[in-house]
């Protein structure tokens, strides 16, 4: 009898990640992961106390992937890079995008925490320095609404046929520039 193959934690997380990419997080079960690994469920429970612990590890893997995608972007500012990374994620991982963005779930930390961090970071942008916290927060929301919308259209395959990947990125940037321009006009009017 050949020796049994041992599966480490990383191999189990990768198997769970592969399942989540195809079926979503609900597809991650001890049996589905074991089947993917061609093993029994024993290695899973040796490495993870519960399936929920495995799902959390897969979620961490997804967030690490998101960070990698963000770091690969070479835009001129944080807004641009986040928008581009969102489009790439939606295009390459549509099931995960839909799971994390298009439905309420316990896997994503409170948006308010992320929002507060972003609003503070935006204060450093030379184009936004004159804006109050609330004005930056509102601008961020407007940009997020558009970015989420075009990313949802990407993840669901509902982009118009003329809007290829490059055109979608260009449209995203154009909308960001338009929102910034409008905000700057409002600032000037408010100052006069």
SVG drawing of the C-alpha trace seen along z (x, -y; Angstrom):
<svg xmlns="http://www.w3.org/2000/svg" viewBox="-27 -86 31 88">
<polyline fill="none" stroke="black" stroke-width="0.4" points="0.0,0.0 1.5,-3.4 2.0,-6.0 -0.8,-8.5 -0.3,-11.9 -0.2,-14.6 -1.9,-17.9 -0.7,-21.0 -2.8,-24.0 -1.8,-25.9 -2.9,-23.1 -6.3,-22.9 -6.8,-26.7 -5.9,-26.6 -8.4,-23.8 -11.1,-25.8 -10.1,-28.9 -10.5,-26.9 -14.0,-25.8 -15.0,-29.3 -13.9,-30.7 -16.3,-28.3 -19.1,-27.9 -18.8,-30.6 -18.0,-30.2 -21.1,-28.1 -19.5,-25.4 -16.7,-25.0 -17.5,-21.9 -15.3,-19.2 -16.4,-16.7 -15.9,-19.1 -12.4,-20.1 -11.5,-16.4 -12.8,-15.5 -10.7,-18.3 -7.6,-17.0 -8.5,-13.3 -8.3,-12.6 -10.5,-11.9 -11.8,-14.8 -9.2,-14.0 -6.5,-16.4 -9.0,-19.2 -10.0,-18.7 -6.4,-18.2 -5.6,-21.7 -8.9,-23.5 -11.1,-23.1 -14.2,-24.0 -15.2,-24.5 -15.9,-28.1 -12.2,-28.4 -11.3,-27.1 -13.7,-29.6 -12.1,-32.5 -8.6,-31.3 -10.0,-31.3 -11.4,-34.8 -8.0,-36.0 -6.5,-34.4 -9.0,-36.4 -8.2,-39.7 -4.4,-39.0 -5.2,-38.5 -7.1,-41.8 -4.1,-43.6 -1.8,-42.0 -4.1,-43.3 -4.1,-46.8 -0.3,-46.9 0.0,-45.9 -1.9,-49.0 0.2,-51.8 -2.3,-54.7 -1.6,-58.2 -3.6,-58.1 -5.3,-55.8 -8.8,-56.2 -7.5,-55.1 -5.7,-52.1 -8.7,-51.0 -11.0,-51.3 -8.7,-49.4 -8.1,-46.7 -11.8,-46.3 -12.4,-45.9 -9.6,-43.3 -11.0,-41.4 -14.6,-41.5 -13.3,-40.2 -11.0,-37.5 -13.0,-36.3 -16.7,-37.1 -18.1,-34.5 -16.0,-35.9 -16.8,-39.4 -20.5,-38.7 -20.2,-36.9 -18.3,-39.8 -19.8,-42.8 -23.3,-42.0 -24.7,-40.4 -24.6,-41.1 -22.2,-38.7 -20.2,-38.3 -16.9,-38.1 -16.4,-41.8 -15.5,-44.1 -17.6,-47.1 -17.4,-49.5 -17.3,-52.4 -13.8,-51.4 -12.5,-51.3 -14.3,-54.5 -12.8,-56.4 -9.3,-55.2 -9.9,-56.3 -11.4,-59.7 -8.3,-60.4 -6.0,-59.3 -7.8,-61.6 -6.9,-64.6 -3.3,-64.1 -4.3,-64.4 -3.4,-67.9 -6.7,-68.1 -8.7,-67.4 -6.9,-69.3 -9.4,-72.1 -12.3,-69.7 -13.9,-69.1 -14.1,-65.5 -17.8,-65.3 -17.1,-66.6 -14.3,-64.0 -16.7,-61.3 -19.4,-62.3 -17.0,-62.3 -15.7,-58.9 -19.3,-57.6 -20.0,-58.9 -16.9,-57.3 -17.6,-54.1 -21.1,-53.9 -19.8,-54.3 -16.8,-51.9 -19.1,-49.3 -21.6,-49.6 -19.2,-49.1 -17.5,-46.3 -20.9,-44.6 -21.5,-44.9 -18.1,-43.3 -18.7,-40.5 -22.1,-39.6 -21.1,-39.9 -23.5,-42.8 -21.1,-45.4 -22.1,-46.6 -20.2,-44.8 -18.4,-48.0 -17.0,-48.5 -14.0,-46.2 -11.6,-46.0 -9.6,-49.1 -12.7,-51.1 -14.2,-50.2 -11.0,-51.4 -11.1,-54.6 -14.7,-55.2 -14.0,-54.7 -11.2,-57.2 -13.3,-59.7 -16.0,-59.5 -13.5,-60.0 -12.1,-63.1 -15.7,-64.4 -16.5,-64.0 -13.3,-65.7 -13.9,-68.6 -17.5,-69.1 -16.2,-69.1 -13.6,-71.7 -16.2,-73.9 -18.4,-73.6 -15.4,-74.6 -14.7,-77.7 -18.4,-78.7 -18.4,-78.1 -15.3,-80.3 -16.6,-83.2"/>
</svg>
